């Protein structure tokens, strides 16, 4: 299907390309195995997609290499992600008038194929995550020397930064990695103490990135920062190592997204249902109007959500001293997200 190649070309260079490419490749592998690489867009019907779903569910997901190699069952939602990309590719071809008709099939709804993780961390467990970064301890009988512990603390600095920013903003993963105090990106307004999760010249997507007030505890950290606050593109491996040491649930129940879910879970009862729309604004699930561009300068804009966040941060700081007030290592590199 030339439509798939054209779609990849269209998406190349965009933020979503890293997600689109493997989803399309998975469907292409299906076509190759079934000797159907020469099919046309009009041949993609419910029967073919049903065959693809059945085939896909029999293909295990393999991640990592060597001793880190892991095999798991492919989630229904992962398979349906490929279906959505196939539909998008055909509809793009239709938009460009390369085919006569749009896609014949529809993807299943997210609630039909995905089970949302139910696990949430409480304040104590969040504090344990910060302590894991600040006070490394060897899990065997022999403890690390101060020199080794200091080196490991430096390696975990990127994970600490991710935890700090995620707790303070409740943001999505990509927004955490994308935030910079560089003035040219216009993401940090120190006068209004406002965080714009969407950098300048980036078009908003369905996963809306709001402008939110900054909790007072993160402001000091921004003053000591230069450029990207989280200095790596992913903390996944570092987070997995922390999951193992803290005995957090696996089976996709926890992961970096756990911080966002847990903060929402903790703050919602603090706000009450009447004021929960402030939480929706924080999460980007609800958009403000044009006047809200100026609102972060007002103390009442998402003020209750911010104060609840500050209260939780204070609790974390009390349980894990230095979580937001500790000195940063002198040297931090892209090796911060190592598995230690």
DOBAZA-114718 format. One line per field, with one value per residue (C-alpha): residue number from 1; z, x, y. Coordinates in pm, 1 decimal, always signed. Layout:
// residues N
i: [NUM|...] $
w: [Z|...] $
u: [X|...] $
v: [Y|...] $
// end
This chain:
// residues 340
i: [1|2|3|4|5|6|7|8|9|10|11|12|13|14|15|16|17|18|19|20|21|22|23|24|25|26|27|28|29|30|31|32|33|34|35|36|37|38|39|40|41|42|43|44|45|46|47|48|49|50|51|52|53|54|55|56|57|58|59|60|61|62|63|64|65|66|67|68|69|70|71|72|73|74|75|76|77|78|79|80|81|82|83|84|85|86|87|88|89|90|91|92|93|94|95|96|97|98|99|100|101|102|103|104|105|106|107|108|109|110|111|112|113|114|115|116|117|118|119|120|121|122|123|124|125|126|127|128|129|130|131|132|133|134|135|136|137|138|139|140|141|142|143|144|145|146|147|148|149|150|151|152|153|154|155|156|157|158|159|160|161|162|163|164|165|166|167|168|169|170|171|172|173|174|175|176|177|178|179|180|181|182|183|184|185|186|187|188|189|190|191|192|193|194|195|196|197|198|199|200|201|202|203|204|205|206|207|208|209|210|211|212|213|214|215|216|217|218|219|220|221|222|223|224|225|226|227|228|229|230|231|232|233|234|235|236|237|238|239|240|241|242|243|244|245|246|247|248|249|250|251|252|253|254|255|256|257|258|259|260|261|262|263|264|265|266|267|268|269|270|271|272|273|274|275|276|277|278|279|280|281|282|283|284|285|286|287|288|289|290|291|292|293|294|295|296|297|298|299|300|301|302|303|304|305|306|307|308|309|310|311|312|313|314|315|316|317|318|319|320|321|322|323|324|325|326|327|328|329|330|331|332|333|334|335|336|337|338|339|340] $
w: [+0.0|-118.4|+115.3|+414.3|+274.6|+185.4|+535.2|+693.1|+467.8|+575.0|+943.5|+923.4|+1143.9|+1357.3|+1729.4|+1672.5|+1417.6|+1683.0|+1764.0|+1409.0|+1254.6|+1470.0|+1439.1|+1061.1|+1060.7|+1261.9|+997.7|+719.3|+888.9|+883.1|+510.5|+436.7|+636.9|+467.3|+119.4|+80.3|+22.4|-311.8|-178.8|-243.1|+6.9|-102.4|+6.8|+369.4|+498.7|+824.6|+735.0|+674.8|+992.7|+1192.5|+1054.4|+1146.7|+1503.8|+1545.7|+1401.5|+1611.8|+1938.8|+1875.4|+1840.0|+2169.7|+2249.6|+2301.8|+2469.8|+2573.0|+2494.6|+2676.7|+3047.0|+3010.4|+2744.0|+2836.8|+2661.8|+2728.0|+2578.4|+2327.6|+2465.9|+2268.4|+2276.7|+2112.6|+1825.4|+1786.9|+1767.5|+1441.4|+1315.5|+1379.6|+1182.2|+889.6|+883.7|+904.4|+614.5|+391.0|+480.2|+400.9|+59.0|+10.1|+114.5|-146.2|-402.8|-450.8|-377.9|-444.1|-100.5|+265.0|+496.0|+515.2|+869.1|+1212.0|+1505.9|+1831.0|+2107.0|+2372.3|+2646.2|+2443.0|+2422.3|+2709.6|+3083.4|+3261.1|+3542.6|+3880.1|+4100.2|+4260.7|+4499.4|+4826.8|+4963.2|+5156.2|+4844.9|+4643.4|+4917.3|+4892.8|+4524.0|+4608.9|+4883.3|+4631.0|+4427.3|+4720.8|+4942.3|+4733.6|+4933.4|+4812.4|+4851.5|+4949.4|+5292.2|+5193.7|+5172.7|+4917.9|+5018.7|+5033.3|+4707.3|+4523.5|+4676.3|+4556.9|+4204.1|+4201.9|+4334.2|+4038.7|+3799.0|+3947.1|+3920.6|+3595.0|+3758.6|+4053.2|+3814.7|+3644.5|+3978.6|+4086.7|+3766.9|+3741.9|+4099.4|+4057.2|+3726.2|+3691.8|+3328.4|+3063.6|+2998.7|+2673.8|+2834.0|+3120.4|+2879.8|+2666.8|+2933.8|+2929.6|+3114.2|+2802.9|+2744.0|+2368.2|+2431.2|+2640.0|+2880.6|+3206.7|+3312.4|+3638.0|+3695.1|+3668.1|+3806.5|+3524.8|+3340.7|+2976.1|+2908.0|+2535.6|+2398.2|+2155.1|+1792.5|+1882.6|+1759.5|+2026.9|+1975.1|+2117.1|+2423.7|+2522.7|+2715.5|+2945.3|+3108.6|+3482.9|+3797.9|+3943.3|+4301.1|+4509.3|+4570.5|+4199.5|+4144.5|+4330.0|+4124.4|+3800.7|+3914.7|+3941.8|+3605.2|+3256.8|+2956.3|+2982.1|+3338.8|+3281.8|+3104.1|+2930.6|+2673.9|+2881.8|+3240.8|+3163.5|+3250.8|+3563.9|+3669.0|+3613.1|+3834.3|+4103.9|+4063.2|+4134.1|+4441.1|+4590.9|+4497.7|+4302.5|+4100.1|+3743.3|+3467.6|+3330.7|+3650.0|+3727.4|+3527.6|+3476.6|+3415.1|+3774.9|+3907.7|+3703.2|+3797.5|+4164.8|+4191.7|+4040.4|+4276.9|+4581.4|+4492.9|+4379.9|+4728.4|+4858.5|+4607.2|+4613.1|+4306.4|+4289.9|+4243.6|+4050.6|+3717.8|+3837.8|+3835.9|+3483.1|+3374.9|+3536.3|+3347.7|+3013.5|+3008.3|+3001.7|+2807.4|+2921.9|+2693.2|+2542.2|+2859.7|+3049.7|+2867.1|+3118.5|+3413.3|+3566.4|+3700.9|+3915.1|+4243.6|+4204.0|+3870.9|+3959.0|+4301.9|+4495.6|+4278.9|+4320.3|+4697.9|+4722.2|+4514.8|+4741.7|+5045.1|+4900.7|+4814.4|+5173.0|+5296.1|+5058.9|+5174.5|+5538.3|+5465.4|+5223.4|+5319.8|+5014.6|+4771.1|+4645.9|+4854.0|+4818.2|+4629.6|+4275.7|+4177.0|+4013.3|+3701.9|+3530.9|+3191.3|+2953.9|+3143.1|+3427.8|+3340.1|+3382.2|+3540.5|+3888.3] $
u: [+0.0|+160.1|-72.5|+126.2|+456.1|+296.8|+153.2|+494.9|+645.6|+373.9|+439.7|+818.0|+968.0|+656.2|+640.6|+416.9|+645.0|+808.5|+466.7|+332.3|+625.7|+612.0|+232.1|+251.2|+545.4|+337.2|+63.1|+320.1|+463.9|+114.7|+78.5|+417.5|+347.1|+9.1|+151.2|-80.3|+169.5|+11.8|-340.0|-517.0|-679.6|-1020.9|-924.2|-892.9|-1233.1|-1368.9|-1263.1|-901.7|-888.7|-1038.7|-767.3|-507.1|-638.7|-629.1|-276.1|-154.7|-276.3|-63.1|+252.1|+428.7|+589.4|+964.2|+1154.6|+1515.4|+1816.3|+2025.5|+1945.9|+1702.6|+1498.8|+1131.7|+837.9|+474.8|+131.0|+37.0|-236.6|-559.4|-506.6|-165.6|-317.4|-593.8|-331.0|-213.4|-570.7|-609.5|-293.8|-413.2|-739.7|-552.3|-324.9|-620.0|-806.3|-497.1|-478.4|-846.9|-781.5|-504.9|-742.9|-517.6|-810.6|-1181.5|-1317.3|-1220.8|-1152.0|-1431.0|-1350.0|-1364.5|-1131.5|-1270.2|-1320.1|-1051.1|-1284.9|-1355.3|-992.9|-807.3|-821.0|-698.9|-449.8|-621.6|-311.9|-236.1|+41.3|-25.1|+194.1|+413.8|+488.8|+562.3|+805.0|+970.7|+1035.8|+1211.3|+1409.8|+1517.5|+1679.9|+1823.4|+1951.3|+2063.5|+2098.2|+2229.2|+1953.7|+2193.4|+2355.9|+2660.5|+2594.7|+2750.0|+3038.8|+2967.9|+3158.5|+2950.9|+2627.1|+2714.8|+2776.2|+2442.6|+2266.6|+2405.2|+2285.6|+1936.1|+1921.2|+1721.8|+1462.1|+1447.3|+1389.4|+1111.4|+944.6|+969.8|+819.4|+549.4|+431.9|+432.9|+243.5|+58.0|+165.7|+188.6|+524.4|+604.5|+533.1|+773.8|+1056.5|+970.1|+978.5|+1263.9|+1335.2|+1510.5|+1343.4|+1321.2|+1074.1|+845.6|+751.2|+846.4|+719.8|+902.6|+699.4|+360.3|+507.7|+330.4|+431.6|+334.8|+357.2|+333.6|+649.4|+637.3|+561.4|+431.9|+78.8|-156.4|-283.2|-575.7|-358.8|-384.8|-98.5|-226.9|-73.8|-67.8|+50.5|+381.4|+384.6|+625.5|+855.6|+935.7|+1010.8|+1342.2|+1444.5|+1371.9|+1599.6|+1887.0|+1810.8|+1935.6|+1757.0|+1554.4|+1447.6|+1448.6|+1783.4|+1694.5|+1438.3|+1310.4|+1328.0|+1156.7|+1450.9|+1532.6|+1167.5|+1154.7|+1460.9|+1286.0|+970.1|+1169.8|+1345.6|+1026.5|+825.5|+567.9|+315.1|+412.8|+192.4|+154.0|-16.5|+262.3|+516.6|+606.6|+238.4|+168.9|+273.5|+11.5|-261.4|-164.6|-157.7|-505.4|-625.8|-481.9|-600.0|-954.2|-1095.6|-904.8|-1081.7|-1421.8|-1636.6|-1744.6|-1386.8|-1259.5|-1278.5|-955.9|-803.6|-930.6|-762.6|-436.0|-448.2|-538.5|-869.3|-1058.5|-958.0|-998.9|-1095.3|-875.7|-889.6|-717.1|-394.4|-359.7|-508.1|-195.3|-99.7|-414.8|-390.2|-740.6|-667.2|-642.1|-542.9|-705.0|-540.8|-203.5|-237.8|-337.2|-31.6|+190.7|+45.4|+128.8|+481.2|+527.0|+418.3|+664.3|+941.8|+870.3|+891.7|+1186.7|+1392.5|+1555.8|+1290.2|+1246.2|+1506.9|+1814.6|+2119.5|+2158.0|+2467.0|+2730.8|+2739.9|+2434.3|+2446.5|+2222.3|+2332.0|+2104.5|+1840.4|+2058.3|+1931.3|+2086.7] $
v: [+0.0|+321.4|+509.2|+382.3|+510.9|+844.8|+872.5|+810.2|+1074.4|+1318.3|+1250.9|+1249.1|+1516.9|+1556.5|+1480.0|+1178.7|+1009.8|+793.5|+647.7|+632.4|+445.2|+127.5|+111.1|+123.1|-121.7|-368.8|-366.0|-390.8|-701.1|-850.1|-780.0|-934.1|-1249.1|-1290.5|-1212.4|-914.0|-633.7|-544.0|-477.2|-146.8|+88.1|-35.8|-388.0|-280.2|-389.8|-528.8|-881.6|-781.2|-573.0|-861.2|-1089.0|-829.1|-799.0|-1179.0|-1196.0|-905.4|-1054.9|-1364.0|-1152.6|-1094.1|-760.2|-788.4|-505.6|-468.3|-683.2|-939.8|-964.7|-674.0|-856.2|-883.7|-1049.7|-963.7|-1008.7|-739.1|-515.6|-477.3|-102.8|-142.0|-337.5|-81.0|+191.1|+34.4|+20.3|+393.3|+468.5|+255.2|+448.5|+779.4|+676.5|+585.0|+903.3|+1108.6|+943.0|+1027.9|+1388.9|+1410.5|+1254.1|+952.0|+717.8|+756.8|+669.1|+721.3|+426.5|+167.4|+58.2|+217.2|+170.8|+40.9|+296.5|+321.7|+201.7|-112.3|-221.9|-58.5|-107.0|+203.1|+135.0|+162.5|+188.1|+525.6|+631.1|+808.6|+1087.7|+844.9|+642.2|+956.1|+1058.7|+718.4|+785.2|+1111.6|+940.9|+676.2|+954.9|+1149.2|+868.9|+569.2|+249.6|-82.2|-339.1|-620.5|-653.9|-446.8|-73.4|+158.0|+377.6|+753.6|+795.7|+534.9|+665.8|+1016.7|+887.2|+702.8|+1012.7|+1207.4|+936.7|+959.0|+1336.8|+1328.7|+1103.6|+1345.7|+1636.2|+1441.7|+1367.8|+1731.8|+1869.0|+1601.2|+1653.4|+2031.6|+2037.8|+1702.9|+1712.9|+1441.8|+1274.3|+1453.7|+1791.3|+1715.3|+1632.7|+1935.7|+2206.6|+2456.3|+2779.4|+2913.0|+3253.9|+3190.4|+2905.5|+3130.3|+2853.5|+3019.4|+3360.2|+3446.3|+3763.1|+3592.0|+3268.2|+3088.2|+2771.1|+2728.5|+2357.8|+2430.2|+2596.9|+2886.6|+2794.1|+2447.8|+2385.1|+2253.2|+1898.1|+1701.5|+1644.6|+2007.9|+2166.4|+2442.8|+2747.7|+2682.1|+2860.3|+2740.8|+2607.6|+2816.1|+2516.8|+2471.0|+2841.4|+2823.0|+2521.3|+2709.7|+2992.3|+2747.3|+2583.2|+2652.6|+2506.3|+2188.0|+2112.2|+1735.2|+1684.0|+1356.3|+1244.2|+953.0|+830.7|+500.6|+273.9|+471.3|+458.8|+81.9|+35.2|+240.9|+34.1|-280.4|-139.6|+6.5|-305.0|-107.1|-308.5|-394.8|-539.5|-183.9|-63.9|+179.6|+376.2|+742.8|+825.7|+718.1|+1060.7|+1248.6|+1000.7|+1004.8|+1383.7|+1408.1|+1136.6|+1315.7|+1665.8|+1584.3|+1515.6|+1818.9|+2043.8|+1878.3|+1827.1|+2191.9|+2311.0|+2007.9|+2200.0|+2364.1|+2017.0|+1959.5|+2282.0|+2170.8|+1840.5|+1994.3|+1806.8|+2133.9|+2444.9|+2801.4|+3087.6|+3358.6|+3569.6|+3289.6|+3372.8|+3653.8|+3467.7|+3306.9|+3650.5|+3641.5|+3450.1|+3311.0|+3136.3|+2766.4|+2896.2|+2614.6|+2349.6|+2519.8|+2547.4|+2182.1|+2093.1|+2304.2|+2129.6|+1787.8|+1903.8|+2022.9|+1680.2|+1510.8|+1745.1|+1661.0|+1287.7|+1313.8|+1623.5|+1775.0|+1654.0|+2010.6|+2194.6|+1975.3|+2094.6|+1962.1|+1761.6|+1977.4|+1760.0|+1614.7|+1448.0|+1259.0|+947.2|+1049.9|+792.8|+487.1|+170.4|+183.0] $
// end
